[in-house]
Amino acid sequence: MHLARFPRIFLAHLPTPLERMDRLSAELGGPEIWIKRDDCTGLSTGGNKTRKLEFLMAEAQAEGADMVITQGATQSNHARQTAAFAARLGLGCHILLEDRTGSNDANYNTNGNVLLDHLHGATTEKRPGGADMNAEMEGVADRFRKEGRKPYVIPGGGSNPIGALGYVNAAFELIGQANDRGLALDHIVTATGSAGTQAGLATGLKAISAQVPLLGVGVRAPKDKQEENVFNLAKATAEKLGAPGVVERGDVVANCDYVGEGYGIPTDSGMEAIAMFAELEGILLDPVYSAKGAAGLIDLIRKGQFKKGERIVFLHTGGAAALFGYDGAFDFSARRLG
């Protein structure tokens, strides 16, 4: 599959590392766990959105945009990476931040990703939780057009068929790394939210007949809705690639048992995952995405769904900058790992 025919700006630090997590594997006593370090993609602490933005920003430039508009939750990793990418290209960046948690904590609302949004020169506006963010973005884009600007609107999470191309490419990259090391993979697990990462991976894996099951651990929507969103985007991505029908409904699987009280609200299992990855492997997760994905991985290993002798890759979507907006969620008086 020839991705070079799609416009792309090569700024991500690729390929990202594929590392074995020996201490976490030993702690859980189950499968051999590897991690695909998409927290190391570069641009303002990295994360999974940078892969998507390579394709999205190329289209923005091709259309002659002088600014980009996007949206996300208050502590949006996507917003931060978009702001950094725009800064690198000399484009304006305006972000609508949706209040999905109702938190009044000053750190949550001004630190972490929000601080970095502004440091990269982005301007921001707030919207209440539950707002129609796509409609809000179009309204803001019209306002800028009347001012003579040429905005390019990027969907939340960069999750459309163009952005998902970044994770089609990531699937090729991951399987290539495994092949080069003689690693036969049994499962791939990642957090799934706006759907682009899982949809791109599913499309790429099927396009090369990798025959490695992919599980998305949901961070927001119920299972049926999440799987529907991912499948619809995967279908559209496959069509864009000229491979319609390559992804079937059964290829899209999500487990949404680890969302907790809602998007962006920390869970006990997620906080445990953060502690385990940090103390055992020196790797930082964020409470919104990667920690809930890792919590699902850990719990499913403990329940025996992933078995001893199997080899699993956890794709780390990044987001450590958000930790500084969630300092109140940590209790360091609790028992530490031995």
Protein Blocks (a to p, Z undefined) as FASTA:
>chain_A
ZZklpccddfbccdddddddfklmmmnopacdddddfklngghhiajklmmmmmmmmmmm
mnopabdcddddfklmklmmmmmmmmmnopacddddddfkopabfklmmgmjlmmmmmno
pacddddehiafklmmmmmmmmmmmnopacddddehhiafklmmmmmmmmmmmmmmmmmn
opacfbdcdddfelmmmmmmmmmmmmnonopacddddfkbafklmmmmmmmmmmmmmmmn
opghkacfklpccdfklnonoghiacfklmmmmmmmmmmnopacdfklmmmmmmmmmmmm
mnomacghiacddddebjmlmmmmmmmmpcfkbccdZZ
